[in-house]
Amino acid sequence: MLDSNPTNKNWEIPTLITNFTNRLEAIKFSFETILEFIELNQNKLDEEWTNLVHPLLTQEKTETEIKVKLQVPFDQLPHFKKVSKSSLNYGLSSPLVKRTFIISLVSEFDIFLSQLIRIVFYIKPEILNALDKQISFKQILEFDSLDSVKEYILEKEIETILRESHTEHFKWLETKINIGTLRKFDTKVWEDFIELTERRNLFVHCDGIVSSQYVKVCKENSVHHIESIEVGKKLDVNKEYFHKAYSSVYEISIKLAHTIWRKLKPEEREEADADLNNLGFKLITEEEYNLAIILLNFALSEPIIKKSNLQAKFLFILNKAQALKWSGQVGEMEKLIHEQDWSVCSDEMNLAKAVLLDEFDKAAKFMELIGNNPEKLSIISYRQWPIFKKFRQTQQFKETYQKIFNEPFEMVTEISPLIVGADKEEE
């Protein structure tokens, strides 16, 4: 049997999630950076082209029309051609580059999915053991151990699964893990995800030109507005579409991984809750509020969160509340907070609640109750947590902070150079 507890941490779900989200964020960063560079240089080139061409234009009037001629001096012709070629290259590069990033998003999901399926086999080796696979005696002799044979069969099975459509991938997981909700997280994100994967296929195989297969698959999955897209139309990518695609891949992957994790490893529920809360918190610090709210709604849904785990539940609530507040949905934030019974919560939780409601006098009193107690709330938390960012600007906070820690609060934070880039992928 395959080892159900592999020592390699790269084959654990939390490590997979961390590596995947880091890579996805790198794609988003690259998209924004490269597009900004292309647009900046395109604008400079347009200005150079205008300045180059304008003095060379002449007008010729006739009785019926005005003809515009471009006369390029021979000695300026090489530079003229160079600028013209560069302008053409930039005009072509922008749509090509944007397509490439859509292809990269889907490729990262496929890599993530193959690794997730491998983890499923590790956790539930009986799935692999139940496969009716044939292998010749000659092939067996080429392996040095039975484990190598099993690894070969595993690789072949994963390859077989991944040759199918993305819909079939989810169906396979539903059947093997006995979960019936993987495609029902949110019908909208499923529609967006399927359209994205089909558009990726168009970019790879058809130069972005809509095929009957694209329309068929999108209709089968009730993709919104598919009726308005005709066969033969050429699809492209703009910034809005990329960010929607990024969010849908991020959302559906995290929900998939956490659903499987909690199903196959129920004893790791506390670790899974902490991982999901940390992910929501990370998105908040990066000001990805809408995506944070989506994942925190998922975290608070049944059967993800158990009512017995009040600590995790209230951390999810506080993170969702601050995401709502910082995204301008103050009314929704207040409604969420007032729906809860905070009498069962710690002073730290009630401090966070008071801060979110802008009850700063009350918040200062909770700070004094907690005191200088790193086990409850560290000085770093007061200085860096986004939930305190408005409170930190008040006189109540500064006075109470100095009273507790015997030092003035300065809006400056030193970051050790050793910390920078510390969250890279694990080797």
ChimeraX attribute file (.defattr): number of C-alpha atoms within 10 A of each C-alpha:
attribute: neighborCount
match mode: 1-to-1
recipient: residues
	/A:1	12
	/A:2	17
	/A:3	12
	/A:4	14
	/A:5	12
	/A:6	13
	/A:7	9
	/A:8	8
	/A:9	13
	/A:10	18
	/A:11	18
	/A:12	20
	/A:13	19
	/A:14	18
	/A:15	13
	/A:16	21
	/A:17	21
	/A:18	18
	/A:19	17
	/A:20	20
	/A:21	18
	/A:22	15
	/A:23	16
	/A:24	20
	/A:25	13
	/A:26	12
	/A:27	18
	/A:28	16
	/A:29	11
	/A:30	13
	/A:31	20
	/A:32	15
	/A:33	11
	/A:34	14
	/A:35	17
	/A:36	12
	/A:37	11
	/A:38	16
	/A:39	14
	/A:40	11
	/A:41	15
	/A:42	19
	/A:43	13
	/A:44	12
	/A:45	17
	/A:46	14
	/A:47	11
	/A:48	13
	/A:49	16
	/A:50	11
	/A:51	11
	/A:52	16
	/A:53	13
	/A:54	10
	/A:55	11
	/A:56	12
	/A:57	12
	/A:58	11
	/A:59	10
	/A:60	9
	/A:61	9
	/A:62	8
	/A:63	5
	/A:64	6
	/A:65	8
	/A:66	10
	/A:67	10
	/A:68	11
	/A:69	11
	/A:70	12
	/A:71	12
	/A:72	14
	/A:73	10
	/A:74	8
	/A:75	8
	/A:76	10
	/A:77	12
	/A:78	11
	/A:79	11
	/A:80	16
	/A:81	11
	/A:82	11
	/A:83	17
	/A:84	14
	/A:85	12
	/A:86	15
	/A:87	19
	/A:88	12
	/A:89	12
	/A:90	17
	/A:91	14
	/A:92	11
	/A:93	14
	/A:94	18
	/A:95	14
	/A:96	15
	/A:97	16
	/A:98	21
	/A:99	22
	/A:100	16
	/A:101	19
	/A:102	23
	/A:103	19
	/A:104	15
	/A:105	22
	/A:106	21
	/A:107	14
	/A:108	17
	/A:109	18
	/A:110	15
	/A:111	12
	/A:112	19
	/A:113	21
	/A:114	18
	/A:115	18
	/A:116	22
	/A:117	20
	/A:118	19
	/A:119	22
	/A:120	23
	/A:121	20
	/A:122	21
	/A:123	20
	/A:124	18
	/A:125	16
	/A:126	13
	/A:127	13
	/A:128	18
	/A:129	15
	/A:130	8
	/A:131	11
	/A:132	6
	/A:133	10
	/A:134	7
	/A:135	10
	/A:136	7
	/A:137	8
	/A:138	8
	/A:139	9
	/A:140	13
	/A:141	10
	/A:142	10
	/A:143	13
	/A:144	9
	/A:145	11
	/A:146	11
	/A:147	13
	/A:148	13
	/A:149	17
	/A:150	16
	/A:151	13
	/A:152	13
	/A:153	18
	/A:154	20
	/A:155	14
	/A:156	13
	/A:157	16
	/A:158	16
	/A:159	12
	/A:160	10
	/A:161	17
	/A:162	17
	/A:163	10
	/A:164	11
	/A:165	14
	/A:166	17
	/A:167	13
	/A:168	13
	/A:169	17
	/A:170	18
	/A:171	16
	/A:172	15
	/A:173	18
	/A:174	16
	/A:175	10
	/A:176	13
	/A:177	15
	/A:178	11
	/A:179	15
	/A:180	12
	/A:181	12
	/A:182	18
	/A:183	17
	/A:184	10
	/A:185	14
	/A:186	14
	/A:187	13
	/A:188	13
	/A:189	20
	/A:190	22
	/A:191	19
	/A:192	21
	/A:193	23
	/A:194	22
	/A:195	23
	/A:196	24
	/A:197	22
	/A:198	22
	/A:199	26
	/A:200	23
	/A:201	19
	/A:202	20
	/A:203	21
	/A:204	13
	/A:205	10
	/A:206	14
	/A:207	15
	/A:208	19
	/A:209	17
	/A:210	21
	/A:211	18
	/A:212	11
	/A:213	13
	/A:214	21
	/A:215	18
	/A:216	12
	/A:217	16
	/A:218	22
	/A:219	16
	/A:220	10
	/A:221	15
	/A:222	18
	/A:223	20
	/A:224	13
	/A:225	9
	/A:226	14
	/A:227	11
	/A:228	6
	/A:229	13
	/A:230	14
	/A:231	12
	/A:232	12
	/A:233	11
	/A:234	15
	/A:235	14
	/A:236	15
	/A:237	19
	/A:238	11
	/A:239	12
	/A:240	9
	/A:241	14
	/A:242	20
	/A:243	15
	/A:244	15
	/A:245	22
	/A:246	21
	/A:247	20
	/A:248	20
	/A:249	22
	/A:250	19
	/A:251	21
	/A:252	19
	/A:253	19
	/A:254	18
	/A:255	18
	/A:256	18
	/A:257	19
	/A:258	22
	/A:259	17
	/A:260	23
	/A:261	22
	/A:262	18
	/A:263	16
	/A:264	14
	/A:265	11
	/A:266	12
	/A:267	11
	/A:268	12
	/A:269	18
	/A:270	15
	/A:271	13
	/A:272	20
	/A:273	22
	/A:274	14
	/A:275	16
	/A:276	23
	/A:277	24
	/A:278	15
	/A:279	19
	/A:280	25
	/A:281	26
	/A:282	13
	/A:283	18
	/A:284	25
	/A:285	16
	/A:286	11
	/A:287	15
	/A:288	17
	/A:289	21
	/A:290	16
	/A:291	18
	/A:292	26
	/A:293	22
	/A:294	16
	/A:295	23
	/A:296	24
	/A:297	13
	/A:298	21
	/A:299	24
	/A:300	18
	/A:301	11
	/A:302	9
	/A:303	11
	/A:304	16
	/A:305	18
	/A:306	14
	/A:307	12
	/A:308	8
	/A:309	12
	/A:310	13
	/A:311	16
	/A:312	20
	/A:313	17
	/A:314	18
	/A:315	19
	/A:316	26
	/A:317	22
	/A:318	24
	/A:319	22
	/A:320	28
	/A:321	27
	/A:322	27
	/A:323	29
	/A:324	22
	/A:325	19
	/A:326	17
	/A:327	16
	/A:328	12
	/A:329	13
	/A:330	17
	/A:331	10
	/A:332	12
	/A:333	22
	/A:334	16
	/A:335	11
	/A:336	15
	/A:337	19
	/A:338	11
	/A:339	8
	/A:340	11
	/A:341	9
	/A:342	14
	/A:343	9
	/A:344	11
	/A:345	13
	/A:346	13
	/A:347	20
	/A:348	16
	/A:349	18
	/A:350	19
	/A:351	22
	/A:352	22
	/A:353	23
	/A:354	19
	/A:355	22
	/A:356	24
	/A:357	17
	/A:358	13
	/A:359	14
	/A:360	20
	/A:361	14
	/A:362	15
	/A:363	25
	/A:364	21
	/A:365	15
	/A:366	19
	/A:367	22
	/A:368	14
	/A:369	14
	/A:370	18
	/A:371	17
	/A:372	17
	/A:373	11
	/A:374	11
	/A:375	7
	/A:376	11
	/A:377	15
	/A:378	12
	/A:379	13
	/A:380	10
	/A:381	12
	/A:382	18
	/A:383	17
	/A:384	14
	/A:385	12
	/A:386	20
	/A:387	24
	/A:388	18
	/A:389	13
	/A:390	13
	/A:391	21
	/A:392	21
	/A:393	11
	/A:394	11
	/A:395	12
	/A:396	16
	/A:397	21
	/A:398	17
	/A:399	14
	/A:400	19
	/A:401	23
	/A:402	12
	/A:403	14
	/A:404	17
	/A:405	12
	/A:406	10
	/A:407	11
	/A:408	13
	/A:409	16
	/A:410	9
	/A:411	9
	/A:412	7
	/A:413	9
	/A:414	5
	/A:415	8
	/A:416	7
	/A:417	8
	/A:418	7
	/A:419	8
	/A:420	9
	/A:421	8
	/A:422	9
	/A:423	10
	/A:424	11
	/A:425	15
	/A:426	11
	/A:427	6
